[in-house]
């Protein structure tokens, strides 16, 4: 039997595997090849812990969010028993989804096709007109439950039954961001942006400050100089942190800053990724969660969630603060959209090859090492 050719040419892999000082980017094929995206879905996404929601989005028993995890419709449910579960959103009878995408509140999930009903624990409660079906017992019917984990207020799930627990894999990251108390924050606004590029284009742009000098020359660069950015070692754990020191930390702490932060922690900006694409931007007075939903090799949907600290932003200032942050985030991301459009145009050009990484792009290099390993390259 003839062995399948590698996804990438060995010499391209070797250039990306080189030490940072001499490393190249991934080759254009890694972004524009639909077969590689299919391999990513199987080798990266299906076995990863992916963030689905925040606890503050389903605060009361009966609250839920219906969404897709890859090809699996799921229900992120706050059970009537107080437990948080991620359940299959597919009826056990004839495979119709139980709830349409989006948030809601229910004590029972009733299938719109034949009215089979399930409680918030996934147990089948009612199956009309099933008399005469031999050995059928509703007590033996329960929606499949995905493995889930709560970390820093986020609800994560994985399709891989044997995946190692999430939290022990990211201890270094958790320690680094502990002063910012992510679990104290709540979603204040959500912005939706479609992207017509490969998902890695967005992640790589998010994880380097080098482009501040051009793309954000009038917005981010005056406040967070590209040359001052640095990336700590991750000791082989699946994350990267881009630390962007503020150009000026002499002023008062920003409004709403968490107590106990140093001047640097209150003013600096962190851009972080938990591989493959769990993106967080963190400051002393809030955070943004970039929730990526890769759809195809050239399509990624993005939901940007604005998170504010519940303990420091008073209710009377909540909406005004959220609107101000959302407006700023929109300006920055629109600048990034234009940059990503340029990159995608170039990646599709036939003469484009691997480029050299700057030392300021260490986060991209860290992620590339993880990506190559997980892709079996």
N, C-alpha and C positions, 0 to 999 in steps of 0.2 A: 504494500500500500504506500502511495506517495504521501509524504508529509505535507501538511498545509504550509504555505509560505508564511513567514512572520508578518505581523501587521505593519511593522516598520522595518526599513532596511537596517541591518546591523550597524552600518557606519553612522546612520542618523541617530540611532539609539546611543551609540558611543559618544557622539558629540554632546548630546543632552545629559549623559551620565558623567561627563567630565567634572572635575572640581569647579566650584563657582567661578574662580578667577579665569578659567578658560572654557567655560560651558557655553553651549548654544541653546537656543529655544527648541521646543519640539518642532518637527517639520510641519509644513502646511498640511500635509496629508492627515495629521492627527486631528485637525479641526474640520476639514472639508469632506472627509470620506464617510459616507453613511454606514459602511461596514464597521468602521472604528466606533462610531456612535452606538451601533448595536452591541458591540463588544463591551463598551462602557456600561451600558444598561445591565448586561449580564454579570460583568466582573467587578464593577464599582457600585452602582446604585442599588442593585438587588440585595447586596450583602452589607450595605452601609446603614448606619443609624442616621435617619433623616428627620429634620425638625418639621413637625406638622402644625403645631399650634402652641399657644401659651395658655397656662392655667387660667389667666385672667380673662381669656376669651370664653371659657365655659365655667363660670364661677359657681353656678347653682346646680343641684341634682336635676337631671333631665336636660340640661344644656348639651348641645352637640354641634359638631361641624362635620359635614359630609364633604369629602374630597377624594382625589385619586392619588394613590401611592404607586407610581409607575402605571401598570395596567390594572391594579387592584383598587376598586372603589372601597373606601373605608369610612367608618364612623368613629370620630374621636368623641367619646361620650363621658360625661360626668354622671355616673350611675346613681340611681336612687339610693344605693347603699353607701354612697360617698366615694367609691373607687373610680379612678380614671382608667378607661379601657380604650383600646383601638380595635374595633370589630370589623369584620367583613361587612360591606354594605351590599350584599347580594343574597337574595332570598334562597333558602335551601330547596325550594320547590322547583321553580322553572327559571331561576337565575335572573330575575328582574331586580334592578337596584331598588332598595327600600326607600331611600330618600334622595332628593335632588341635591346637587352640590350647593354648599352654603351653610350658614349657621341656622340653628333652630332650637326648639324646646319641645320635648315629647316624653311621655312616660312609656309609650308603646310605639314601635316602628311597625307600621302596617303596610304590607306590600300592596302597591296599587294594582297588581295584576289579578291575584286571587285572594287577597285579604288575609294571608297568613300574618300573624302578629307576634312580635318579639319584644321582650322587656329590655331595659337598659343594660342588663347583664348578658344579653344575647340569647337568652332562653326562649324557645318557641312556646308561646302561651296559648295560641288559638290557631287551628287549621280547619276552617269550615268544610263541611261535606266530605270528610275523609272517612266516614263510616264505611266499613267493608274493606278497607285497605289492610290486608293481613300484617300483623306484627308492627303496625305503625303506632308509635307512642310519642306524643309531643315532648315527654320528659327526656327522650333520647336525642332531641334535636336542639342544637345550639350553634349559633353563628361562630365560625372560626375566629379566634382572637389572636392578634399579632403581638409579638413581644414589644413591649413599650417601656420607656424609662423617663423619669422626670429629672431634669438637670437644669438648675438655675432658673426655674420657672418655665422652661420649655418642655413640651411633650414630644419625645422622639420615638420613632418606631423603626423596625427592620423587618424585611421579609425573610431574612435568613434565621432559621430556627437555632442554628449553632453559633451565631455571631457572639464574639466575646462582649461582655457588658461594656457600655459606653464610658461611664465615668472613670473607671480605672485607666482607660487609654489616654485620657486628657488631663491628668493630674497637674502637669506643668502649666497648662493653659488655665485651669481653674485657679491655681495659686496666683498667677499673674494678674487675673482680672478680679480677684476676690474683693479688693477695696471698692469696686464699683457696684457691688450688691445687685447683680442683675435680677435676682429673684424678687427684689423690691419694686421692680418696674412693671408698668402696665402699658398695653398698646393704646395710644391716643389717636393715631391716624394711620390709615393704610392707603398707599398710592400704588396704582397698577400701571406697569409699563411693559408692552410687548417688545421683544428684541429679535432682530432678524440676523443673528450671528450664532456661532457655536458658543455654548455655555462657558467654555474656558476663556474665551475672549473677555467676557464680563468679569470673571473671577480674577484674571491676571491684571486687568485694569484696576480693579478694586484694591489689589494687594501690592501696588507699588506707588511711591510718591514721586518717582522720577518724572512722570508726565505733568506734575504740577507746574514745571517751568514753562510749559507751552499751553497745554489744554486748560489749566486752571491758573493762568498767570495773573489774573486780576481778582481771583476769588480765594483759592486755597494757598497759593504760593506765598503771598505776603504774610500769611498767618502761620503757616507750617512749611518752612523752607525744605525743599526736596533734599538739599545737601545734608541736612541734619537728621534725616530719617535713619533708623537702624532696625535690624531684625534679629531678635535673640535666637540662639540655638534651640531647637525643639527636642533634642536628645532622642530623635527617631520616633517621636510621637506624631500622630496624624493631625497636625495643626501648624499654623504659622501666624505670627503677630508682626505687623508693621507698626512700629512705634514712631509717631511723628511729634517731636517736641514742639511746643508752642514757641513762636519767636519772642513772645513777651509773657512772662509769668509774674510780673511785678504788680499787676493790678489786682483788684479784689476778685475773689472766686466768683465764677459765673452764677447768675441767679438760679436757684434750685440745685446747686451743687450739694452732693452728699457730704455730711459731716465727717470729719476725720481724715479727709484727703490732704495730701501735701499740696503745695502750690503747683508742682509739676503735674500731679495726678488730676488736679482740678482743671488745668488748662490744656494738657496734651490731648492728642487724638490718637486712638488705636484703631487700625483696620485689621480685622482678624478673619481667619478662615479655619474652620474645622472641616477637614477633607471629607468628601470632595467639594461641597459647595455651600456649606453653612456659614454665611457671611454676617459679621457683626461689626458695626462702627460704634466705638464706645468713647464717651467723654464723661467728665465729672458730673454733668447735670442731665445725662440721658444717653440713649443709644438708638441705633437704627438697625433693624434686622432686615437684611436683603434675602428674602425667601425665593430661591430659584426653583423653577419648574421646567427643566429641559424637556422639550417636545420632540425635537429632531436635531440632526446634525447642524442645521442652520436656523433653529428657532428655540428661543427660551423665553418663557414668561417670567416676569419679575414682580413681586409684591414687596414694596418697601414699607415696613411697619415702623412707625415712630414710637419709641418707648420712653416714658417719663417716670421718674421716681415718685411713687405715691407718698413717700414720707416727707418730701421737700417741696413739691409743687402743690400749693393749696388749691382746693376745688375751684375757687373763684378765678384762679389764673390758669386753669387747666386748658381750656379751649384756646385762649389767646396764645399760650405757650406752644401748644400743639400746632396751631396754624402757622406760627412763625417758623418753627422747625421744619414743617412740611414744605413751606415755601422755599426755604434755603436748600433743603434736600432736592427739591425739584430743579432748582437752578443748577446745582452741581451735577445731578444725573443727566440733565439735558446736555451739558458740556461733555459728559462721558459718552452719551449716545453718539454724538458727532464723532468722537475719537474712535469708538468701536466700529462705527460705519466705515471709517477710513481703513482700520485694520482688516476688516472683513473683505473690503474691496481688494486690498493687496494680497491677502491670503489666497484668494481665488485666482490670482494671476499666474499663468503657467511658468514664468521665470523666477517666481519667489522661492527662496530657499531658507534654510535656518539662519537666524541672526544671532549675534553675540549678546549675551546678557551683561548688563551693568552690575557691579557689586551692589547697587541700590535695589536690584531686583532679586535679592536673595529669596524672598517669599516664593517667587515663581520657580526658582531652582528647587526649593524645598518641596513644593508641590509636585514638580516634575519627577523628582526621585520617587515619591510615593506612587504617582500615576504609573510610571514605568514598571515598578515592582508589581502593583496590583493588576496591571494589564499583562503580566507575564513576559516582559521585555527586558 
